[in-house]
Amino acid sequence: MLTRLITRCSRWAAALALPVAGLAAPAALAQGGLMQSPELSRPKTLVLLSERIVPGGKQATGVYAIEADPAFPDVKRVKVWLELPNDLQVRNETIRCSAKAPMRVTTDGRDLIVRQLNPGGAINPTNRLDHLIWWAVCFPELAQQDPAGLGAKARELGYSGHLQESEQRVPQPGR
């Protein structure tokens, strides 16, 4: 199943890092197509997962447009909003909510990144964003909660909290 999912996600890889110009709302664009503020472009359905003040403005991460994959009942597709004061990235990602093999499939613009997750396990700065996104997609009612405090809830939902987290990188074709 993992191989089939990676193969399927590889087909989506070309669309994983979308350009800002096609997504920015008209109110956020200045004359000449330059973005004034990514914050003005936020979709109305965006679930904000984190936001903090950084030099020059705000840094924010959120999710929206969550859809079930018709071929795999425990897989969902989502748009992930990554906002900086002078930059905006929207990525199409795949999340698997399975208790046996939870994962996040994303990209860094060069590689397709498959991260095996451990809901209910240890949360640290390296995996915090993965878990924030995973919980928001798989259990929207728990979005915006600190994943470090969801261990008991994870076990209640059938997640052991004892899975091995890992990351695999698959080079995207033509990059």
RAJO-V324216 format. One record per residue. PSI is psi in degrees with one decimal (NA if undefined). D_CENTER is the distance of its C-alpha to the mean C-alpha in Angstrom with 2 decimals. Layout:
psi=PSI d_center=D_CENTER
psi=PSI d_center=D_CENTER
//
This chain:
psi=-39.4 d_center=20.75
psi=-42.9 d_center=18.37
psi=-42.7 d_center=20.29
psi=-39.5 d_center=20.08
psi=-42.3 d_center=16.33
psi=-42.5 d_center=16.02
psi=-45.4 d_center=18.69
psi=-41.8 d_center=17.08
psi=-31.7 d_center=13.75
psi=-34.4 d_center=16.07
psi=-29.0 d_center=17.46
psi=-7.7 d_center=14.23
psi=-37.1 d_center=13.84
psi=-26.7 d_center=16.05
psi=1.7 d_center=13.90
psi=-34.1 d_center=10.55
psi=97.7 d_center=11.65
psi=144.6 d_center=13.50
psi=148.9 d_center=16.34
psi=-40.6 d_center=16.60
psi=-35.7 d_center=20.07
psi=-11.1 d_center=19.22
psi=-21.4 d_center=16.80
psi=136.6 d_center=18.70
psi=149.4 d_center=20.91
psi=-33.8 d_center=24.60
psi=-23.7 d_center=25.16
psi=-7.4 d_center=22.89
psi=133.1 d_center=24.82
psi=177.2 d_center=28.05
psi=138.5 d_center=30.99
psi=4.5 d_center=30.26
psi=13.1 d_center=26.56
psi=140.7 d_center=25.39
psi=132.4 d_center=22.69
psi=-51.0 d_center=24.21
psi=121.7 d_center=21.26
psi=-29.6 d_center=17.56
psi=-33.4 d_center=17.85
psi=-16.3 d_center=20.26
psi=-0.7 d_center=17.83
psi=132.2 d_center=15.34
psi=149.3 d_center=15.19
psi=-28.4 d_center=17.30
psi=6.9 d_center=14.85
psi=128.8 d_center=12.07
psi=109.0 d_center=11.35
psi=121.0 d_center=11.54
psi=-31.6 d_center=10.13
psi=147.6 d_center=12.03
psi=133.4 d_center=14.72
psi=156.0 d_center=17.55
psi=131.2 d_center=20.49
psi=166.5 d_center=20.78
psi=126.2 d_center=23.70
psi=-8.2 d_center=23.85
psi=-135.7 d_center=21.72
psi=148.2 d_center=18.38
psi=128.4 d_center=15.04
psi=149.1 d_center=12.29
psi=136.2 d_center=8.59
psi=177.0 d_center=7.72
psi=153.1 d_center=6.59
psi=173.2 d_center=9.38
psi=50.1 d_center=11.18
psi=126.4 d_center=10.29
psi=139.8 d_center=12.84
psi=143.1 d_center=14.52
psi=123.8 d_center=15.40
psi=-24.3 d_center=19.20
psi=-25.2 d_center=20.00
psi=111.1 d_center=18.15
psi=-26.1 d_center=18.38
psi=13.7 d_center=15.87
psi=137.9 d_center=13.07
psi=148.9 d_center=10.79
psi=146.5 d_center=9.17
psi=152.4 d_center=6.83
psi=127.2 d_center=6.73
psi=125.5 d_center=4.47
psi=116.9 d_center=7.65
psi=106.9 d_center=8.82
psi=132.4 d_center=12.48
psi=167.1 d_center=15.55
psi=-31.6 d_center=19.12
psi=18.8 d_center=19.92
psi=150.8 d_center=16.75
psi=129.7 d_center=13.85
psi=137.2 d_center=11.12
psi=121.3 d_center=9.22
psi=136.8 d_center=7.34
psi=123.0 d_center=7.71
psi=164.7 d_center=5.77
psi=133.4 d_center=7.74
psi=131.9 d_center=7.85
psi=125.1 d_center=11.44
psi=1.8 d_center=12.93
psi=138.4 d_center=16.28
psi=-26.7 d_center=18.30
psi=-29.5 d_center=19.74
psi=65.1 d_center=16.79
psi=141.6 d_center=13.36
psi=163.7 d_center=10.67
psi=129.4 d_center=7.27
psi=119.8 d_center=8.11
psi=-166.5 d_center=6.91
psi=158.7 d_center=9.64
psi=13.2 d_center=11.53
psi=-20.3 d_center=13.81
psi=-46.1 d_center=16.32
psi=149.8 d_center=15.06
psi=129.3 d_center=12.88
psi=122.0 d_center=11.41
psi=114.6 d_center=11.70
psi=118.1 d_center=11.22
psi=128.5 d_center=13.49
psi=166.6 d_center=12.84
psi=76.3 d_center=15.61
psi=132.4 d_center=14.98
psi=-5.1 d_center=18.01
psi=-166.2 d_center=18.63
psi=137.2 d_center=18.86
psi=133.6 d_center=16.21
psi=174.4 d_center=16.70
psi=-27.2 d_center=15.39
psi=-37.1 d_center=14.03
psi=0.5 d_center=11.79
psi=-48.1 d_center=11.29
psi=-42.1 d_center=7.80
psi=-45.5 d_center=6.83
psi=-36.7 d_center=9.08
psi=-47.0 d_center=8.30
psi=-45.9 d_center=4.97
psi=-49.8 d_center=7.23
psi=-40.9 d_center=10.14
psi=-34.5 d_center=9.07
psi=-47.0 d_center=8.39
psi=-33.2 d_center=11.33
psi=76.3 d_center=13.58
psi=-28.0 d_center=13.10
psi=-14.9 d_center=16.43
psi=5.5 d_center=15.16
psi=149.8 d_center=12.29
psi=0.9 d_center=13.26
psi=149.8 d_center=15.35
psi=118.4 d_center=15.55
psi=-22.1 d_center=14.35
psi=-22.4 d_center=17.49
psi=9.9 d_center=19.59
psi=16.4 d_center=18.28
psi=-48.4 d_center=20.23
psi=-39.8 d_center=23.01
psi=-40.0 d_center=20.83
psi=-45.7 d_center=18.98
psi=-37.3 d_center=22.48
psi=-33.3 d_center=23.70
psi=0.6 d_center=21.05
psi=6.7 d_center=22.17
psi=130.8 d_center=19.85
psi=-31.3 d_center=22.23
psi=8.5 d_center=20.44
psi=19.9 d_center=22.26
psi=154.0 d_center=20.08
psi=122.3 d_center=19.86
psi=143.3 d_center=16.53
psi=168.8 d_center=16.43
psi=134.0 d_center=14.79
psi=138.3 d_center=16.11
psi=130.4 d_center=16.03
psi=114.5 d_center=17.35
psi=137.0 d_center=18.85
psi=142.9 d_center=18.18
psi=141.7 d_center=21.53
psi=15.6 d_center=23.41
psi=NA d_center=21.67
//
